[in-house]
Amino acid sequence: MGRERDEQRKREGRARHDIRLPGFVREDEIGLGDLVSRATSAAGVRPCGGCARRARRMNEWVTFSKRHR
C-alpha cells in the first residue's frame, strides 16, 4: 500500500513527508489521517464521508514511521 502511494505521488509530482517517531508508532507506518481518525473516534466523534476523504488526503501528505526508509 505504501509503495503504491509513493508511485502515485511521483506521477503527480507531490512529495510525501515521512516523519520518524520510534517508540510512538507501533505499526510499520501510519498516516496523519489515520491518526486523527483514531483520536476523534476515541473522543466519541462519528466519522462521515468528508472525514474519510480528509483522512485519505492527510495520509498522502504526512506519514509517521518507526524507522527510516
CYANA upper distance limits for C-alpha pairs under 8 A (distance plus 0.5 A):
  1 MET  CA      5 ARG  CA      7.00
  2 GLY  CA      6 ASP  CA      6.75
  3 ARG  CA      7 GLU  CA      6.63
  4 GLU  CA      8 GLN  CA      6.68
  5 ARG  CA      9 ARG  CA      6.65
  5 ARG  CA     60 GLU  CA      7.57
  6 ASP  CA     10 LYS  CA      6.75
  6 ASP  CA     16 ARG  CA      8.10
  7 GLU  CA     11 ARG  CA      6.80
  8 GLN  CA     12 GLU  CA      6.72
  9 ARG  CA     13 GLY  CA      6.31
  9 ARG  CA     14 ARG  CA      5.44
  9 ARG  CA     15 ALA  CA      6.72
  9 ARG  CA     16 ARG  CA      7.86
 10 LYS  CA     14 ARG  CA      6.71
 10 LYS  CA     15 ALA  CA      7.70
 15 ALA  CA     61 TRP  CA      7.99
 16 ARG  CA     60 GLU  CA      6.89
 16 ARG  CA     61 TRP  CA      5.61
 16 ARG  CA     62 VAL  CA      6.38
 16 ARG  CA     63 THR  CA      7.89
 17 HIS  CA     61 TRP  CA      6.69
 17 HIS  CA     62 VAL  CA      5.32
 17 HIS  CA     63 THR  CA      6.78
 18 ASP  CA     62 VAL  CA      6.51
 18 ASP  CA     63 THR  CA      5.44
 18 ASP  CA     64 PHE  CA      6.38
 18 ASP  CA     65 SER  CA      7.65
 19 ILE  CA     62 VAL  CA      7.90
 19 ILE  CA     63 THR  CA      6.65
 19 ILE  CA     64 PHE  CA      5.28
 19 ILE  CA     65 SER  CA      6.79
 20 ARG  CA     64 PHE  CA      6.23
 20 ARG  CA     65 SER  CA      5.46
 20 ARG  CA     66 LYS  CA      6.16
 20 ARG  CA     67 ARG  CA      6.40
 20 ARG  CA     68 HIS  CA      7.12
 21 LEU  CA     25 VAL  CA      6.62
 21 LEU  CA     64 PHE  CA      6.94
 21 LEU  CA     65 SER  CA      6.44
 21 LEU  CA     66 LYS  CA      5.98
 21 LEU  CA     67 ARG  CA      8.02
 22 PRO  CA     65 SER  CA      7.67
 22 PRO  CA     66 LYS  CA      4.97
 22 PRO  CA     67 ARG  CA      7.14
 23 GLY  CA     66 LYS  CA      7.69
 24 PHE  CA     66 LYS  CA      8.21
 25 VAL  CA     29 GLU  CA      7.57
 25 VAL  CA     30 ILE  CA      7.89
 25 VAL  CA     64 PHE  CA      7.49
 25 VAL  CA     65 SER  CA      6.64
 25 VAL  CA     66 LYS  CA      6.26
 26 ARG  CA     66 LYS  CA      7.77
 27 GLU  CA     65 SER  CA      8.01
 27 GLU  CA     66 LYS  CA      7.93
 28 ASP  CA     65 SER  CA      6.34
 28 ASP  CA     66 LYS  CA      6.60
 28 ASP  CA     67 ARG  CA      8.45
 29 GLU  CA     63 THR  CA      7.11
 29 GLU  CA     64 PHE  CA      6.04
 29 GLU  CA     65 SER  CA      4.75
 29 GLU  CA     66 LYS  CA      7.25
 30 ILE  CA     34 ASP  CA      7.02
 30 ILE  CA     35 LEU  CA      7.42
 30 ILE  CA     59 ASN  CA      8.26
 30 ILE  CA     63 THR  CA      6.19
 30 ILE  CA     64 PHE  CA      5.81
 30 ILE  CA     65 SER  CA      6.97
 31 GLY  CA     35 LEU  CA      6.85
 31 GLY  CA     58 MET  CA      7.41
 31 GLY  CA     59 ASN  CA      4.69
 31 GLY  CA     60 GLU  CA      7.85
 31 GLY  CA     62 VAL  CA      6.45
 31 GLY  CA     63 THR  CA      4.79
 31 GLY  CA     64 PHE  CA      6.57
 32 LEU  CA     36 VAL  CA      6.69
 32 LEU  CA     55 ALA  CA      7.78
 32 LEU  CA     58 MET  CA      5.99
 32 LEU  CA     59 ASN  CA      5.69
 32 LEU  CA     61 TRP  CA      8.21
 32 LEU  CA     62 VAL  CA      6.08
 32 LEU  CA     63 THR  CA      6.43
 32 LEU  CA     64 PHE  CA      7.73
 33 GLY  CA     37 SER  CA      6.54
 33 GLY  CA     54 ARG  CA      7.42
 33 GLY  CA     55 ALA  CA      4.19
 33 GLY  CA     56 ARG  CA      6.66
 33 GLY  CA     57 ARG  CA      7.73
 33 GLY  CA     58 MET  CA      5.20
 33 GLY  CA     59 ASN  CA      5.48
 34 ASP  CA     38 ARG  CA      6.66
 34 ASP  CA     55 ALA  CA      6.64
 34 ASP  CA     59 ASN  CA      7.40
 35 LEU  CA     39 ALA  CA      6.78
 36 VAL  CA     40 THR  CA      6.59
 36 VAL  CA     55 ALA  CA      8.00
 37 SER  CA     41 SER  CA      6.49
 37 SER  CA     47 PRO  CA      8.20
 37 SER  CA     51 CYS  CA      8.36
 37 SER  CA     55 ALA  CA      7.49
 38 ARG  CA     42 ALA  CA      6.61
 39 ALA  CA     43 ALA  CA      6.83
 40 THR  CA     44 GLY  CA      6.86
 40 THR  CA     45 VAL  CA      5.80
 40 THR  CA     46 ARG  CA      8.28
 41 SER  CA     45 VAL  CA      5.68
 41 SER  CA     46 ARG  CA      6.90
 41 SER  CA     47 PRO  CA      7.98
 47 PRO  CA     51 CYS  CA      6.11
 47 PRO  CA     52 ALA  CA      7.67
 48 CYS  CA     52 ALA  CA      7.08
 49 GLY  CA     53 ARG  CA      6.97
 50 GLY  CA     54 ARG  CA      6.55
 51 CYS  CA     55 ALA  CA      6.52
 52 ALA  CA     56 ARG  CA      6.69
 53 ARG  CA     57 ARG  CA      6.83
 54 ARG  CA     58 MET  CA      6.63
 55 ALA  CA     59 ASN  CA      6.57
 56 ARG  CA     60 GLU  CA      6.96
 57 ARG  CA     61 TRP  CA      6.93
 58 MET  CA     62 VAL  CA      6.71
 59 ASN  CA     63 THR  CA      6.72
